[in-house]
Amino acid sequence: MPARPKRHHYSVYVIELGPEVWDVARFRRANPDYQFGKPFVYVGMTGLDPDVRFDKHKAGIQANRYARDFGVRLLPRLYEMYNPMPYDAARDMEVELGIALREAGYGVWQA
């Protein structure tokens, strides 16, 4: 019996961060070209469903500080078109998506 192809189950995701994140000096330093009025976001990748991963961030389970403390909601319009994908593609897309959003003026944090 032939081996079944591996199912791609990795995803990138984008969490909107509350405006209070701008009060964190480290976040501001990471976003010198932030354009006033654009969203603040956290970009990540996961082998879980992005909704489950967001819930884990908010619960403090393997959480990024910014996602835990300032996460408001997922922004699926910014990532759904890419998912699902293999691990290597998700790892690369996390970086590329963060760069693209930062170039578009967003305030971005990624682990």
Phi and psi restraints in degrees (range 20) as a CNS / XPLOR table:
assign (resid 1 and name C) (resid 2 and name N)
       (resid 2 and name CA) (resid 2 and name C) 1.0 -67.9 20.0 2
assign (resid 2 and name N) (resid 2 and name CA)
       (resid 2 and name C) (resid 3 and name N) 1.0 149.9 20.0 2
assign (resid 2 and name C) (resid 3 and name N)
       (resid 3 and name CA) (resid 3 and name C) 1.0 -67.2 20.0 2
assign (resid 3 and name N) (resid 3 and name CA)
       (resid 3 and name C) (resid 4 and name N) 1.0 140.3 20.0 2
assign (resid 3 and name C) (resid 4 and name N)
       (resid 4 and name CA) (resid 4 and name C) 1.0 -75.1 20.0 2
assign (resid 4 and name N) (resid 4 and name CA)
       (resid 4 and name C) (resid 5 and name N) 1.0 140.6 20.0 2
assign (resid 4 and name C) (resid 5 and name N)
       (resid 5 and name CA) (resid 5 and name C) 1.0 -63.7 20.0 2
assign (resid 5 and name N) (resid 5 and name CA)
       (resid 5 and name C) (resid 6 and name N) 1.0 147.0 20.0 2
assign (resid 5 and name C) (resid 6 and name N)
       (resid 6 and name CA) (resid 6 and name C) 1.0 -67.8 20.0 2
assign (resid 6 and name N) (resid 6 and name CA)
       (resid 6 and name C) (resid 7 and name N) 1.0 138.5 20.0 2
assign (resid 6 and name C) (resid 7 and name N)
       (resid 7 and name CA) (resid 7 and name C) 1.0 -83.9 20.0 2
assign (resid 7 and name N) (resid 7 and name CA)
       (resid 7 and name C) (resid 8 and name N) 1.0 129.8 20.0 2
assign (resid 7 and name C) (resid 8 and name N)
       (resid 8 and name CA) (resid 8 and name C) 1.0 -75.0 20.0 2
assign (resid 8 and name N) (resid 8 and name CA)
       (resid 8 and name C) (resid 9 and name N) 1.0 124.3 20.0 2
assign (resid 8 and name C) (resid 9 and name N)
       (resid 9 and name CA) (resid 9 and name C) 1.0 -134.5 20.0 2
assign (resid 9 and name N) (resid 9 and name CA)
       (resid 9 and name C) (resid 10 and name N) 1.0 13.8 20.0 2
assign (resid 9 and name C) (resid 10 and name N)
       (resid 10 and name CA) (resid 10 and name C) 1.0 -92.8 20.0 2
assign (resid 10 and name N) (resid 10 and name CA)
       (resid 10 and name C) (resid 11 and name N) 1.0 150.4 20.0 2
assign (resid 10 and name C) (resid 11 and name N)
       (resid 11 and name CA) (resid 11 and name C) 1.0 -140.8 20.0 2
assign (resid 11 and name N) (resid 11 and name CA)
       (resid 11 and name C) (resid 12 and name N) 1.0 151.3 20.0 2
assign (resid 11 and name C) (resid 12 and name N)
       (resid 12 and name CA) (resid 12 and name C) 1.0 -97.8 20.0 2
assign (resid 12 and name N) (resid 12 and name CA)
       (resid 12 and name C) (resid 13 and name N) 1.0 157.1 20.0 2
assign (resid 12 and name C) (resid 13 and name N)
       (resid 13 and name CA) (resid 13 and name C) 1.0 -149.9 20.0 2
assign (resid 13 and name N) (resid 13 and name CA)
       (resid 13 and name C) (resid 14 and name N) 1.0 157.4 20.0 2
assign (resid 13 and name C) (resid 14 and name N)
       (resid 14 and name CA) (resid 14 and name C) 1.0 -130.7 20.0 2
assign (resid 14 and name N) (resid 14 and name CA)
       (resid 14 and name C) (resid 15 and name N) 1.0 126.3 20.0 2
assign (resid 14 and name C) (resid 15 and name N)
       (resid 15 and name CA) (resid 15 and name C) 1.0 -108.6 20.0 2
assign (resid 15 and name N) (resid 15 and name CA)
       (resid 15 and name C) (resid 16 and name N) 1.0 128.6 20.0 2
assign (resid 15 and name C) (resid 16 and name N)
       (resid 16 and name CA) (resid 16 and name C) 1.0 -72.3 20.0 2
assign (resid 16 and name N) (resid 16 and name CA)
       (resid 16 and name C) (resid 17 and name N) 1.0 134.0 20.0 2
assign (resid 16 and name C) (resid 17 and name N)
       (resid 17 and name CA) (resid 17 and name C) 1.0 -104.5 20.0 2
assign (resid 17 and name N) (resid 17 and name CA)
       (resid 17 and name C) (resid 18 and name N) 1.0 145.2 20.0 2
assign (resid 17 and name C) (resid 18 and name N)
       (resid 18 and name CA) (resid 18 and name C) 1.0 -66.5 20.0 2
assign (resid 18 and name N) (resid 18 and name CA)
       (resid 18 and name C) (resid 19 and name N) 1.0 157.3 20.0 2
assign (resid 18 and name C) (resid 19 and name N)
       (resid 19 and name CA) (resid 19 and name C) 1.0 -63.2 20.0 2
assign (resid 19 and name N) (resid 19 and name CA)
       (resid 19 and name C) (resid 20 and name N) 1.0 -19.7 20.0 2
assign (resid 19 and name C) (resid 20 and name N)
       (resid 20 and name CA) (resid 20 and name C) 1.0 -62.7 20.0 2
assign (resid 20 and name N) (resid 20 and name CA)
       (resid 20 and name C) (resid 21 and name N) 1.0 -20.7 20.0 2
assign (resid 20 and name C) (resid 21 and name N)
       (resid 21 and name CA) (resid 21 and name C) 1.0 -61.6 20.0 2
assign (resid 21 and name N) (resid 21 and name CA)
       (resid 21 and name C) (resid 22 and name N) 1.0 -25.0 20.0 2
assign (resid 21 and name C) (resid 22 and name N)
       (resid 22 and name CA) (resid 22 and name C) 1.0 -67.2 20.0 2
assign (resid 22 and name N) (resid 22 and name CA)
       (resid 22 and name C) (resid 23 and name N) 1.0 -18.6 20.0 2
assign (resid 22 and name C) (resid 23 and name N)
       (resid 23 and name CA) (resid 23 and name C) 1.0 -76.2 20.0 2
assign (resid 23 and name N) (resid 23 and name CA)
       (resid 23 and name C) (resid 24 and name N) 1.0 -10.0 20.0 2
assign (resid 23 and name C) (resid 24 and name N)
       (resid 24 and name CA) (resid 24 and name C) 1.0 -88.5 20.0 2
assign (resid 24 and name N) (resid 24 and name CA)
       (resid 24 and name C) (resid 25 and name N) 1.0 115.7 20.0 2
assign (resid 24 and name C) (resid 25 and name N)
       (resid 25 and name CA) (resid 25 and name C) 1.0 -57.2 20.0 2
assign (resid 25 and name N) (resid 25 and name CA)
       (resid 25 and name C) (resid 26 and name N) 1.0 -40.1 20.0 2
assign (resid 25 and name C) (resid 26 and name N)
       (resid 26 and name CA) (resid 26 and name C) 1.0 -61.8 20.0 2
assign (resid 26 and name N) (resid 26 and name CA)
       (resid 26 and name C) (resid 27 and name N) 1.0 -39.3 20.0 2
assign (resid 26 and name C) (resid 27 and name N)
       (resid 27 and name CA) (resid 27 and name C) 1.0 -65.6 20.0 2
assign (resid 27 and name N) (resid 27 and name CA)
       (resid 27 and name C) (resid 28 and name N) 1.0 -44.9 20.0 2
assign (resid 27 and name C) (resid 28 and name N)
       (resid 28 and name CA) (resid 28 and name C) 1.0 -60.7 20.0 2
assign (resid 28 and name N) (resid 28 and name CA)
       (resid 28 and name C) (resid 29 and name N) 1.0 -43.8 20.0 2
assign (resid 28 and name C) (resid 29 and name N)
       (resid 29 and name CA) (resid 29 and name C) 1.0 -62.0 20.0 2
assign (resid 29 and name N) (resid 29 and name CA)
       (resid 29 and name C) (resid 30 and name N) 1.0 -32.8 20.0 2
assign (resid 29 and name C) (resid 30 and name N)
       (resid 30 and name CA) (resid 30 and name C) 1.0 -76.1 20.0 2
assign (resid 30 and name N) (resid 30 and name CA)
       (resid 30 and name C) (resid 31 and name N) 1.0 -9.3 20.0 2
assign (resid 30 and name C) (resid 31 and name N)
       (resid 31 and name CA) (resid 31 and name C) 1.0 -132.7 20.0 2
assign (resid 31 and name N) (resid 31 and name CA)
       (resid 31 and name C) (resid 32 and name N) 1.0 60.5 20.0 2
assign (resid 31 and name C) (resid 32 and name N)
       (resid 32 and name CA) (resid 32 and name C) 1.0 -65.7 20.0 2
assign (resid 32 and name N) (resid 32 and name CA)
       (resid 32 and name C) (resid 33 and name N) 1.0 -22.0 20.0 2
assign (resid 32 and name C) (resid 33 and name N)
       (resid 33 and name CA) (resid 33 and name C) 1.0 -103.7 20.0 2
assign (resid 33 and name N) (resid 33 and name CA)
       (resid 33 and name C) (resid 34 and name N) 1.0 18.6 20.0 2
assign (resid 33 and name C) (resid 34 and name N)
       (resid 34 and name CA) (resid 34 and name C) 1.0 -56.6 20.0 2
assign (resid 34 and name N) (resid 34 and name CA)
       (resid 34 and name C) (resid 35 and name N) 1.0 135.7 20.0 2
assign (resid 34 and name C) (resid 35 and name N)
       (resid 35 and name CA) (resid 35 and name C) 1.0 -101.3 20.0 2
assign (resid 35 and name N) (resid 35 and name CA)
       (resid 35 and name C) (resid 36 and name N) 1.0 120.0 20.0 2
assign (resid 35 and name C) (resid 36 and name N)
       (resid 36 and name CA) (resid 36 and name C) 1.0 -48.4 20.0 2
assign (resid 36 and name N) (resid 36 and name CA)
       (resid 36 and name C) (resid 37 and name N) 1.0 132.5 20.0 2
assign (resid 36 and name C) (resid 37 and name N)
       (resid 37 and name CA) (resid 37 and name C) 1.0 97.5 20.0 2
assign (resid 37 and name N) (resid 37 and name CA)
       (resid 37 and name C) (resid 38 and name N) 1.0 -17.4 20.0 2
assign (resid 37 and name C) (resid 38 and name N)
       (resid 38 and name CA) (resid 38 and name C) 1.0 -79.5 20.0 2
assign (resid 38 and name N) (resid 38 and name CA)
       (resid 38 and name C) (resid 39 and name N) 1.0 156.5 20.0 2
assign (resid 38 and name C) (resid 39 and name N)
       (resid 39 and name CA) (resid 39 and name C) 1.0 -68.0 20.0 2
assign (resid 39 and name N) (resid 39 and name CA)
       (resid 39 and name C) (resid 40 and name N) 1.0 156.5 20.0 2
assign (resid 39 and name C) (resid 40 and name N)
       (resid 40 and name CA) (resid 40 and name C) 1.0 -99.8 20.0 2
assign (resid 40 and name N) (resid 40 and name CA)
       (resid 40 and name C) (resid 41 and name N) 1.0 134.0 20.0 2
assign (resid 40 and name C) (resid 41 and name N)
       (resid 41 and name CA) (resid 41 and name C) 1.0 -140.2 20.0 2
assign (resid 41 and name N) (resid 41 and name CA)
       (resid 41 and name C) (resid 42 and name N) 1.0 156.7 20.0 2
assign (resid 41 and name C) (resid 42 and name N)
       (resid 42 and name CA) (resid 42 and name C) 1.0 -113.3 20.0 2
assign (resid 42 and name N) (resid 42 and name CA)
       (resid 42 and name C) (resid 43 and name N) 1.0 130.9 20.0 2
assign (resid 42 and name C) (resid 43 and name N)
       (resid 43 and name CA) (resid 43 and name C) 1.0 -112.4 20.0 2
assign (resid 43 and name N) (resid 43 and name CA)
       (resid 43 and name C) (resid 44 and name N) 1.0 129.3 20.0 2
assign (resid 43 and name C) (resid 44 and name N)
       (resid 44 and name CA) (resid 44 and name C) 1.0 -141.0 20.0 2
assign (resid 44 and name N) (resid 44 and name CA)
       (resid 44 and name C) (resid 45 and name N) 1.0 177.7 20.0 2
assign (resid 44 and name C) (resid 45 and name N)
       (resid 45 and name CA) (resid 45 and name C) 1.0 -135.0 20.0 2
assign (resid 45 and name N) (resid 45 and name CA)
       (resid 45 and name C) (resid 46 and name N) 1.0 153.3 20.0 2
assign (resid 45 and name C) (resid 46 and name N)
       (resid 46 and name CA) (resid 46 and name C) 1.0 -156.0 20.0 2
assign (resid 46 and name N) (resid 46 and name CA)
       (resid 46 and name C) (resid 47 and name N) 1.0 156.6 20.0 2
assign (resid 46 and name C) (resid 47 and name N)
       (resid 47 and name CA) (resid 47 and name C) 1.0 -93.6 20.0 2
assign (resid 47 and name N) (resid 47 and name CA)
       (resid 47 and name C) (resid 48 and name N) 1.0 -2.2 20.0 2
assign (resid 47 and name C) (resid 48 and name N)
       (resid 48 and name CA) (resid 48 and name C) 1.0 -96.9 20.0 2
assign (resid 48 and name N) (resid 48 and name CA)
       (resid 48 and name C) (resid 49 and name N) 1.0 171.1 20.0 2
assign (resid 48 and name C) (resid 49 and name N)
       (resid 49 and name CA) (resid 49 and name C) 1.0 -65.1 20.0 2
assign (resid 49 and name N) (resid 49 and name CA)
       (resid 49 and name C) (resid 50 and name N) 1.0 135.2 20.0 2
assign (resid 49 and name C) (resid 50 and name N)
       (resid 50 and name CA) (resid 50 and name C) 1.0 -53.7 20.0 2
assign (resid 50 and name N) (resid 50 and name CA)
       (resid 50 and name C) (resid 51 and name N) 1.0 -33.9 20.0 2
assign (resid 50 and name C) (resid 51 and name N)
       (resid 51 and name CA) (resid 51 and name C) 1.0 -63.5 20.0 2
assign (resid 51 and name N) (resid 51 and name CA)
       (resid 51 and name C) (resid 52 and name N) 1.0 -41.9 20.0 2
assign (resid 51 and name C) (resid 52 and name N)
       (resid 52 and name CA) (resid 52 and name C) 1.0 -65.7 20.0 2
assign (resid 52 and name N) (resid 52 and name CA)
       (resid 52 and name C) (resid 53 and name N) 1.0 -42.6 20.0 2
assign (resid 52 and name C) (resid 53 and name N)
       (resid 53 and name CA) (resid 53 and name C) 1.0 -63.4 20.0 2
assign (resid 53 and name N) (resid 53 and name CA)
       (resid 53 and name C) (resid 54 and name N) 1.0 -41.8 20.0 2
assign (resid 53 and name C) (resid 54 and name N)
       (resid 54 and name CA) (resid 54 and name C) 1.0 -59.1 20.0 2
assign (resid 54 and name N) (resid 54 and name CA)
       (resid 54 and name C) (resid 55 and name N) 1.0 -45.9 20.0 2
assign (resid 54 and name C) (resid 55 and name N)
       (resid 55 and name CA) (resid 55 and name C) 1.0 -59.9 20.0 2
assign (resid 55 and name N) (resid 55 and name CA)
       (resid 55 and name C) (resid 56 and name N) 1.0 -38.2 20.0 2
assign (resid 55 and name C) (resid 56 and name N)
       (resid 56 and name CA) (resid 56 and name C) 1.0 -66.9 20.0 2
assign (resid 56 and name N) (resid 56 and name CA)
       (resid 56 and name C) (resid 57 and name N) 1.0 -41.9 20.0 2
assign (resid 56 and name C) (resid 57 and name N)
       (resid 57 and name CA) (resid 57 and name C) 1.0 -55.2 20.0 2
assign (resid 57 and name N) (resid 57 and name CA)
       (resid 57 and name C) (resid 58 and name N) 1.0 -51.6 20.0 2
assign (resid 57 and name C) (resid 58 and name N)
       (resid 58 and name CA) (resid 58 and name C) 1.0 -64.0 20.0 2
assign (resid 58 and name N) (resid 58 and name CA)
       (resid 58 and name C) (resid 59 and name N) 1.0 -29.3 20.0 2
assign (resid 58 and name C) (resid 59 and name N)
       (resid 59 and name CA) (resid 59 and name C) 1.0 -84.1 20.0 2
assign (resid 59 and name N) (resid 59 and name CA)
       (resid 59 and name C) (resid 60 and name N) 1.0 -4.9 20.0 2
assign (resid 59 and name C) (resid 60 and name N)
       (resid 60 and name CA) (resid 60 and name C) 1.0 82.4 20.0 2
assign (resid 60 and name N) (resid 60 and name CA)
       (resid 60 and name C) (resid 61 and name N) 1.0 15.9 20.0 2
assign (resid 60 and name C) (resid 61 and name N)
       (resid 61 and name CA) (resid 61 and name C) 1.0 -94.3 20.0 2
assign (resid 61 and name N) (resid 61 and name CA)
       (resid 61 and name C) (resid 62 and name N) 1.0 113.9 20.0 2
assign (resid 61 and name C) (resid 62 and name N)
       (resid 62 and name CA) (resid 62 and name C) 1.0 46.6 20.0 2
assign (resid 62 and name N) (resid 62 and name CA)
       (resid 62 and name C) (resid 63 and name N) 1.0 46.6 20.0 2
assign (resid 62 and name C) (resid 63 and name N)
       (resid 63 and name CA) (resid 63 and name C) 1.0 -95.4 20.0 2
assign (resid 63 and name N) (resid 63 and name CA)
       (resid 63 and name C) (resid 64 and name N) 1.0 145.1 20.0 2
assign (resid 63 and name C) (resid 64 and name N)
       (resid 64 and name CA) (resid 64 and name C) 1.0 -81.9 20.0 2
assign (resid 64 and name N) (resid 64 and name CA)
       (resid 64 and name C) (resid 65 and name N) 1.0 138.3 20.0 2
assign (resid 64 and name C) (resid 65 and name N)
       (resid 65 and name CA) (resid 65 and name C) 1.0 -55.8 20.0 2
assign (resid 65 and name N) (resid 65 and name CA)
       (resid 65 and name C) (resid 66 and name N) 1.0 -44.8 20.0 2
assign (resid 65 and name C) (resid 66 and name N)
       (resid 66 and name CA) (resid 66 and name C) 1.0 -67.4 20.0 2
assign (resid 66 and name N) (resid 66 and name CA)
       (resid 66 and name C) (resid 67 and name N) 1.0 -41.7 20.0 2
assign (resid 66 and name C) (resid 67 and name N)
       (resid 67 and name CA) (resid 67 and name C) 1.0 -66.1 20.0 2
assign (resid 67 and name N) (resid 67 and name CA)
       (resid 67 and name C) (resid 68 and name N) 1.0 -40.2 20.0 2
assign (resid 67 and name C) (resid 68 and name N)
       (resid 68 and name CA) (resid 68 and name C) 1.0 -67.4 20.0 2
assign (resid 68 and name N) (resid 68 and name CA)
       (resid 68 and name C) (resid 69 and name N) 1.0 -49.5 20.0 2
assign (resid 68 and name C) (resid 69 and name N)
       (resid 69 and name CA) (resid 69 and name C) 1.0 -83.5 20.0 2
assign (resid 69 and name N) (resid 69 and name CA)
       (resid 69 and name C) (resid 70 and name N) 1.0 -28.6 20.0 2
assign (resid 69 and name C) (resid 70 and name N)
       (resid 70 and name CA) (resid 70 and name C) 1.0 -122.1 20.0 2
assign (resid 70 and name N) (resid 70 and name CA)
       (resid 70 and name C) (resid 71 and name N) 1.0 -4.2 20.0 2
assign (resid 70 and name C) (resid 71 and name N)
       (resid 71 and name CA) (resid 71 and name C) 1.0 -62.6 20.0 2
assign (resid 71 and name N) (resid 71 and name CA)
       (resid 71 and name C) (resid 72 and name N) 1.0 130.8 20.0 2
assign (resid 71 and name C) (resid 72 and name N)
       (resid 72 and name CA) (resid 72 and name C) 1.0 -106.5 20.0 2
assign (resid 72 and name N) (resid 72 and name CA)
       (resid 72 and name C) (resid 73 and name N) 1.0 -53.0 20.0 2
assign (resid 72 and name C) (resid 73 and name N)
       (resid 73 and name CA) (resid 73 and name C) 1.0 -166.7 20.0 2
assign (resid 73 and name N) (resid 73 and name CA)
       (resid 73 and name C) (resid 74 and name N) 1.0 163.1 20.0 2
assign (resid 73 and name C) (resid 74 and name N)
       (resid 74 and name CA) (resid 74 and name C) 1.0 -75.1 20.0 2
assign (resid 74 and name N) (resid 74 and name CA)
       (resid 74 and name C) (resid 75 and name N) 1.0 151.4 20.0 2
assign (resid 74 and name C) (resid 75 and name N)
       (resid 75 and name CA) (resid 75 and name C) 1.0 -118.1 20.0 2
assign (resid 75 and name N) (resid 75 and name CA)
       (resid 75 and name C) (resid 76 and name N) 1.0 74.0 20.0 2
assign (resid 75 and name C) (resid 76 and name N)
       (resid 76 and name CA) (resid 76 and name C) 1.0 -59.4 20.0 2
assign (resid 76 and name N) (resid 76 and name CA)
       (resid 76 and name C) (resid 77 and name N) 1.0 -25.8 20.0 2
assign (resid 76 and name C) (resid 77 and name N)
       (resid 77 and name CA) (resid 77 and name C) 1.0 -62.6 20.0 2
assign (resid 77 and name N) (resid 77 and name CA)
       (resid 77 and name C) (resid 78 and name N) 1.0 -20.1 20.0 2
assign (resid 77 and name C) (resid 78 and name N)
       (resid 78 and name CA) (resid 78 and name C) 1.0 -90.0 20.0 2
assign (resid 78 and name N) (resid 78 and name CA)
       (resid 78 and name C) (resid 79 and name N) 1.0 -8.7 20.0 2
assign (resid 78 and name C) (resid 79 and name N)
       (resid 79 and name CA) (resid 79 and name C) 1.0 -141.1 20.0 2
assign (resid 79 and name N) (resid 79 and name CA)
       (resid 79 and name C) (resid 80 and name N) 1.0 -20.0 20.0 2
assign (resid 79 and name C) (resid 80 and name N)
       (resid 80 and name CA) (resid 80 and name C) 1.0 -56.0 20.0 2
assign (resid 80 and name N) (resid 80 and name CA)
       (resid 80 and name C) (resid 81 and name N) 1.0 -34.1 20.0 2
assign (resid 80 and name C) (resid 81 and name N)
       (resid 81 and name CA) (resid 81 and name C) 1.0 -65.8 20.0 2
assign (resid 81 and name N) (resid 81 and name CA)
       (resid 81 and name C) (resid 82 and name N) 1.0 -16.3 20.0 2
assign (resid 81 and name C) (resid 82 and name N)
       (resid 82 and name CA) (resid 82 and name C) 1.0 -93.1 20.0 2
assign (resid 82 and name N) (resid 82 and name CA)
       (resid 82 and name C) (resid 83 and name N) 1.0 -19.0 20.0 2
assign (resid 82 and name C) (resid 83 and name N)
       (resid 83 and name CA) (resid 83 and name C) 1.0 -97.6 20.0 2
assign (resid 83 and name N) (resid 83 and name CA)
       (resid 83 and name C) (resid 84 and name N) 1.0 153.2 20.0 2
assign (resid 83 and name C) (resid 84 and name N)
       (resid 84 and name CA) (resid 84 and name C) 1.0 -81.9 20.0 2
assign (resid 84 and name N) (resid 84 and name CA)
       (resid 84 and name C) (resid 85 and name N) 1.0 169.1 20.0 2
assign (resid 84 and name C) (resid 85 and name N)
       (resid 85 and name CA) (resid 85 and name C) 1.0 -154.8 20.0 2
assign (resid 85 and name N) (resid 85 and name CA)
       (resid 85 and name C) (resid 86 and name N) 1.0 167.1 20.0 2
assign (resid 85 and name C) (resid 86 and name N)
       (resid 86 and name CA) (resid 86 and name C) 1.0 -68.7 20.0 2
assign (resid 86 and name N) (resid 86 and name CA)
       (resid 86 and name C) (resid 87 and name N) 1.0 162.9 20.0 2
assign (resid 86 and name C) (resid 87 and name N)
       (resid 87 and name CA) (resid 87 and name C) 1.0 -53.1 20.0 2
assign (resid 87 and name N) (resid 87 and name CA)
       (resid 87 and name C) (resid 88 and name N) 1.0 -52.4 20.0 2
assign (resid 87 and name C) (resid 88 and name N)
       (resid 88 and name CA) (resid 88 and name C) 1.0 -60.5 20.0 2
assign (resid 88 and name N) (resid 88 and name CA)
       (resid 88 and name C) (resid 89 and name N) 1.0 -39.3 20.0 2
assign (resid 88 and name C) (resid 89 and name N)
       (resid 89 and name CA) (resid 89 and name C) 1.0 -66.4 20.0 2
assign (resid 89 and name N) (resid 89 and name CA)
       (resid 89 and name C) (resid 90 and name N) 1.0 -40.1 20.0 2
assign (resid 89 and name C) (resid 90 and name N)
       (resid 90 and name CA) (resid 90 and name C) 1.0 -66.3 20.0 2
assign (resid 90 and name N) (resid 90 and name CA)
       (resid 90 and name C) (resid 91 and name N) 1.0 -41.3 20.0 2
assign (resid 90 and name C) (resid 91 and name N)
       (resid 91 and name CA) (resid 91 and name C) 1.0 -60.5 20.0 2
assign (resid 91 and name N) (resid 91 and name CA)
       (resid 91 and name C) (resid 92 and name N) 1.0 -44.7 20.0 2
assign (resid 91 and name C) (resid 92 and name N)
       (resid 92 and name CA) (resid 92 and name C) 1.0 -69.2 20.0 2
assign (resid 92 and name N) (resid 92 and name CA)
       (resid 92 and name C) (resid 93 and name N) 1.0 -41.0 20.0 2
assign (resid 92 and name C) (resid 93 and name N)
       (resid 93 and name CA) (resid 93 and name C) 1.0 -66.1 20.0 2
assign (resid 93 and name N) (resid 93 and name CA)
       (resid 93 and name C) (resid 94 and name N) 1.0 -32.5 20.0 2
assign (resid 93 and name C) (resid 94 and name N)
       (resid 94 and name CA) (resid 94 and name C) 1.0 -57.7 20.0 2
assign (resid 94 and name N) (resid 94 and name CA)
       (resid 94 and name C) (resid 95 and name N) 1.0 -45.6 20.0 2
assign (resid 94 and name C) (resid 95 and name N)
       (resid 95 and name CA) (resid 95 and name C) 1.0 -68.2 20.0 2
assign (resid 95 and name N) (resid 95 and name CA)
       (resid 95 and name C) (resid 96 and name N) 1.0 -47.2 20.0 2
assign (resid 95 and name C) (resid 96 and name N)
       (resid 96 and name CA) (resid 96 and name C) 1.0 -62.7 20.0 2
assign (resid 96 and name N) (resid 96 and name CA)
       (resid 96 and name C) (resid 97 and name N) 1.0 -41.5 20.0 2
assign (resid 96 and name C) (resid 97 and name N)
       (resid 97 and name CA) (resid 97 and name C) 1.0 -66.5 20.0 2
assign (resid 97 and name N) (resid 97 and name CA)
       (resid 97 and name C) (resid 98 and name N) 1.0 -41.3 20.0 2
assign (resid 97 and name C) (resid 98 and name N)
       (resid 98 and name CA) (resid 98 and name C) 1.0 -60.0 20.0 2
assign (resid 98 and name N) (resid 98 and name CA)
       (resid 98 and name C) (resid 99 and name N) 1.0 -44.0 20.0 2
assign (resid 98 and name C) (resid 99 and name N)
       (resid 99 and name CA) (resid 99 and name C) 1.0 -63.5 20.0 2
assign (resid 99 and name N) (resid 99 and name CA)
       (resid 99 and name C) (resid 100 and name N) 1.0 -45.4 20.0 2
assign (resid 99 and name C) (resid 100 and name N)
       (resid 100 and name CA) (resid 100 and name C) 1.0 -62.2 20.0 2
assign (resid 100 and name N) (resid 100 and name CA)
       (resid 100 and name C) (resid 101 and name N) 1.0 -42.8 20.0 2
assign (resid 100 and name C) (resid 101 and name N)
       (resid 101 and name CA) (resid 101 and name C) 1.0 -67.5 20.0 2
assign (resid 101 and name N) (resid 101 and name CA)
       (resid 101 and name C) (resid 102 and name N) 1.0 -39.7 20.0 2
assign (resid 101 and name C) (resid 102 and name N)
       (resid 102 and name CA) (resid 102 and name C) 1.0 -63.3 20.0 2
assign (resid 102 and name N) (resid 102 and name CA)
       (resid 102 and name C) (resid 103 and name N) 1.0 -41.5 20.0 2
assign (resid 102 and name C) (resid 103 and name N)
       (resid 103 and name CA) (resid 103 and name C) 1.0 -64.8 20.0 2
assign (resid 103 and name N) (resid 103 and name CA)
       (resid 103 and name C) (resid 104 and name N) 1.0 -26.3 20.0 2
assign (resid 103 and name C) (resid 104 and name N)
       (resid 104 and name CA) (resid 104 and name C) 1.0 -84.5 20.0 2
assign (resid 104 and name N) (resid 104 and name CA)
       (resid 104 and name C) (resid 105 and name N) 1.0 2.4 20.0 2
assign (resid 104 and name C) (resid 105 and name N)
       (resid 105 and name CA) (resid 105 and name C) 1.0 98.9 20.0 2
assign (resid 105 and name N) (resid 105 and name CA)
       (resid 105 and name C) (resid 106 and name N) 1.0 -0.9 20.0 2
assign (resid 105 and name C) (resid 106 and name N)
       (resid 106 and name CA) (resid 106 and name C) 1.0 -68.6 20.0 2
assign (resid 106 and name N) (resid 106 and name CA)
       (resid 106 and name C) (resid 107 and name N) 1.0 155.3 20.0 2
assign (resid 106 and name C) (resid 107 and name N)
       (resid 107 and name CA) (resid 107 and name C) 1.0 -89.8 20.0 2
assign (resid 107 and name N) (resid 107 and name CA)
       (resid 107 and name C) (resid 108 and name N) 1.0 118.0 20.0 2
assign (resid 107 and name C) (resid 108 and name N)
       (resid 108 and name CA) (resid 108 and name C) 1.0 -122.6 20.0 2
assign (resid 108 and name N) (resid 108 and name CA)
       (resid 108 and name C) (resid 109 and name N) 1.0 139.6 20.0 2
assign (resid 108 and name C) (resid 109 and name N)
       (resid 109 and name CA) (resid 109 and name C) 1.0 -128.1 20.0 2
assign (resid 109 and name N) (resid 109 and name CA)
       (resid 109 and name C) (resid 110 and name N) 1.0 136.0 20.0 2
assign (resid 109 and name C) (resid 110 and name N)
       (resid 110 and name CA) (resid 110 and name C) 1.0 -142.9 20.0 2
assign (resid 110 and name N) (resid 110 and name CA)
       (resid 110 and name C) (resid 111 and name N) 1.0 146.6 20.0 2
